[in-house]
Amino acid sequence: MMTPPPDLYSLVLILAPTRPATVGATVGHQAHAAFLSAIRESDPVLAEMLHQPNAPVRPFTVSPLWGAGPARDGRVYLTPETTCFLRFTVLHPLIYERLMSRFLRDDALPVLQLGAATLQVQEIRVTPGSHPWAGYTSWGQLAAGAPPDQEITLEFASPTAFGFGQKEWGKKVVILPDPALVFGSLLRSWNHLAPSSLQVDREAITAYLEEHVVIQRIRRLETRIQEFRHAPQVGFVGQVTYGLMGADDWARRVLNALADLAFYCGVGMKTAMGMGQCRALRPD
């Protein structure tokens, strides 16, 4: 049987500043702008579509700038000797094609602009195993390869939170790794982006979540601030192990597939601006 072509991609961009510069410690909104700028150079219409406000689910994510060293007063000092990386994920082959056509267009190494910092893209890693945060897969592989494991451990690597809209007293945000919120976010992404033949019964899996999924272990869970242009946003990071207590192989396979999807779509709010970077930690 032929392996289906990938639908979902995680690209790790190995970066080095062209000159000394100081940037924000998270730069999520600037990474968002850099991603859209790269798409715009290849396909302005697609970039405009991806930039539309209030999209229910965005088919891409960006990470914070990782590996740049410790921050001081919310800022990171970069030098040409600094090697850091940024991660883009895309959940549609067309977006991946447009992004790569921008990066592979010239003989010279491409650059990204993050605020005052110009960073040279020294390498792009996509192949599974080339970097812990790189990889690709298809919707069919996610569905077919999901095991009926009774435990799922998720690592929340950047601040994660769940937004519930504007209230009369302000914006309601929840910063707890509640199973219904975490897997509910992943289920929305799956049913919005996956082929119709792979849609999940929302009512059935939600009922299983509410009755049978519990938090079994928590490791290094803490709150952390993600800086944005207008206001900071608090979220949680750390590792959480969920127990799937009901003996239902169908539901367990669905939740394990959603856990693997987290690597590509992120969890919660503002995943296109650096929040909600997440991956399932599987036994070797």
N, C-alpha and C positions, 0 to 999 in steps of 0.2 A: 504494500500500500504506500502511495506517495505521501510524503509529509506536506500538509497544506502550507502555502506561503505565509509569512508572518503578517499579522495585522497590527501588532503592538510592539513598540520599540522603546528601549531605554538607552540613551546616548550619554556617555560620560566624556566631557570635553576637558582634556588636560590643558591647563592654561599657565602662562607666565607673563607678568607685566612687562611692557616694553620700556617703562621708566618708573621711578618711584612714584607712588600715589597712595592716598588715604581714601578708604571707602567705608561705608557702613558695614557693620558686622554681619548683617543678614542680606542686604541688597536684593531682596525678593522682587520688589517692584521694578528694579533696574534690570534684573535678569529677565523678567516678563517682557520688558520693553525690548531687550536685546533679542529675545526669541522672535517676537513679532517683526522686528526690523529685518532679521534674517529671512523670514518668510516673505516679507514685502518685496525684497529685492528679487525674488523669483516669481512671486504670484501676488500682486497687490490686492486682487479681488479676494483671494483666500485669506490674506492677512486681515482684511476688513471684516470678513465673516467671523474670524476667530476673536476679533476685538469687540464684537457686539456685547453691550452690557446685559446683565441679568440672564445670561445663558444658564439653563438648569444644570447642565454638566458640560464642562470644557474638555475637549479631546486632547489635552496636553497638560503637562505639569512642568514646573521648574523648581530647582532646589535652591537653598541658600548657597553661598560661596563656601565650600568646604576645604579644609587643609591649609588655610591662610595664616594660621597661628592665633594666639590669644588676642582678644579685643581689649582695648582700653577706652573707657568712657563711650562704649558703643561704636568704636571705630577700629579698623584694622589697617596697619601700615604694610604696604606691599612694595617689594623691591624686585628687580629683574631676576634675582636669585630665588624668589618665592615660586614654588610650584603648588598650584591649587587646582581644584576642579569644580565644575558646574555640571549639573545633570538636567537634561531635557528628556521627558518622555512624550511620546505621541501615540495616539490610539486610533490612527487611521493611516493606511499606506500612502495616500496622496500627500498628507502633511509631511511624512518622512521623506518622500521623494523631493518635495520642494525644499525642505531644509537641507538635505544633503547636496542638492544641486547648487545651493548657495555656497556651501563650504568647499565643494570640490571644483568650483568654477575656475579658479585662478591657479597659476603655477605657484604663486607666493602663498605662504600660510595665511589663512584668514584671521581676522581679529574681531573681538567683541568689545563693545564699549559699555562699561558699568560705571555710570557717573563720571567721575574724573579719571578713572582708570581705563587705560587701553590694554587689553590682554590678548596676547597672541595664542591662537589655538594650535598647540603643538601636536596634538593627537586627538582622534575621536575613537572611542572604544564602544563597540556595539555587540560584538560577539560574546555570547554567554561564556563566562569564565575568564574573560579578559580583564574584568574589574568586578568587585563585589556588587556594584550598582548598575552594571551593564547587562543587556540581554535583549532577547526578542522572543515572541511566541505568537500563536494564533488563538482566536476565540475557541476554535475546535479543540486545540491542544489543552487549553485551560480546562474545558469541560470534561474531556475524555481522560485527562491525566490526574484529576483530583481524587485523592484517596479518601476513604471513609474514616479518617483519623479521629480519635476521640478527644484529642487536644490540639489546639492551635496556638502557637506563640507568635505574636506580632511585635515587631520593633518599630516604635514611633520615633523617627530620627530627627524630625524637625517639629516645632510646636504645632500641636493638633487641637482643634476646637470645632464646635458645632454651633452654627448660627441659627437663631429662630426669629429673625426679623426685628423690626423696630417696635418697641413698646412705648407707652406714654412716658415711662421713666428712663428710657434709653434702649440700647441694643441688647437683646438677650443672647448670651453666649454661654455654652456649657463646656467645661474643660475637664470632663471625666471620661475614661475609656469604657463607658457603659456598653455592653454587648449589643443592645438594640440600636444604639447610635452608631457604633463602629460598623457593624455589618449592614445596618440600614443604609448608611452612606454608600457602601460598596455595592449593595443591591441596586440602588438608584443608578449608579454608573453603569452597571452591567446591563440592566434592562433598557437604558437609554442608548447605549452604544453597540451592544452585541447584536448579531443577526437575529431576525425574528424566530428562526427555528431553535434558537438556544435561550429564549426568554425563560425567566424563572417565575414560578407561581408565587407572587408577592405575599398573598394572604397566608399560604401554607408555610412559607419559610419564616414569616414574621411570627406566626403562632408558635413555631418550634423555638425561635429565639426567645420569646417571652417566657416559655414554660421550661426550657431545658438547657439553656446556655448560661453558664456562671463564670465568674472570674475565680480562677484557682490559685494563681501566683502573680505577684507583682515584683518587678525588679528595677531598681533605680528610677522609680517614677517621680517626676518633679515638674513643677511649672517653669516655663521659660518664656521670655518676651521675644516676639518677632517685631522688628521695627518696620514701620511703613512711613510714607511721606507725611501723612496727616495725623496719624495716631498709632501708638503701639498696640499690639494685640497679644494677649497672653494665651498660652496653650500648654499642653502637657507633652513630655517626652519620656521615653523609657520602654521597658518590655512588659508585656502582659500576656499571660497564658490563660486561654479560655477553655473551659471544659464543656464538651458537647455530651450532656448526660443522657439524653433520650436515645434509645437504641433504634435509630432510624438511619439506615445507610444512605438513603436518598438525600435527606437533609444534611447529613454530615458531609457528603460529597459536594453538595452545593456550597456549604459554608467554607470548605477547603478551597474550592475554586475561587470564591470571592476573596479569600485570604491571599491567594496567589495573584489575583488581579490588583491587589493593593500596591504591588511593586510598580505597576504602570499608571494607575489612576490616582493614587494617593487617597487620603481619608479626610473627610470633613471639609471645612471652609478654606477658601483662598489657596487651593492647591496649585493654581497657576501663578502664585506669587511667593512660593517657597514654603508654605505651610503643608502639613499633612504628609510629608515624605514617610513612607512606611514599607515594610517588607515582612513576609512570613519567614520565620527561622525554622527550617526543617532539620530533622536529625540527619546526620551524614549517612 
